[in-house]
Amino acid sequence: MPSRFNQTFPSRFARSGFGLVELMITIAILAILAAMAFPSFNYMIRGNRVSTEANDFLSALNYARNESITRTRGVTICAADTTGGSTPTACGGSTVWTKGWMVFIDDTAGATTPTAIDSAAVLRTWIGNTHNTLLPDAAQTFVRFNPRGQASSDTTGDVTFTLKPVSNCANQQQRSIVVTALGRSSSSKVDCT
């Protein structure tokens, strides 16, 4: 008498898994979805880089102002090449802040550009992001804060910096960073130019 447990299952249950055609269709759909998402992902990365550097630059400006008030001495922030890893001993002669900036104690009066800087006077350095450009609207090589926290620079009045991605700036990825004569700093999103 044959056992009913020895019966074989029908052939429709014997096959399982994906065939080659189903696998290729799935991969093609995933590739199309990834191609559609990639530009949005790049846009998001550029926006995050700009936002991060804007926050770093604002924190450096606020740090310099706070240190000038706390120490009751002049404190300066200036463009400096900090990419080499060593502490810079002079402000950058150019107005390009892309390679970084530093904050240091500076008792120099007037609108003269700080030159030889004692490494012990350097309070902190920041490295710029090479994927962004950070440029002042005028020929600014430094911003100096007096012991009362007021700002002075190469030019008179407010100092404005423009921060944006090096390429493919879109919508409002550009930032306008303003330092007033009172020493207050702010950032706002603006349309790319």
Buried (B, 14 or more C-beta within 10 A) or exposed (E): EEEEEEEEEEEEEEEEEEEEEEEEEEEEEEEEEEEEEEEEEEBEEBBEBBBEBBEBBBEBBEBBBBBBBEEEBBBBBBBBBBEEEEBBBBBBEEBBBBBBBBBBBBEEEEEEBBEEBEEEBBBBBBBBBEBBBBBBBBEBBBBBBBBEBBBBBBEEEBBBBBBBBEEEBBEEBBBBBBBEEEBBBEBEBBEEE
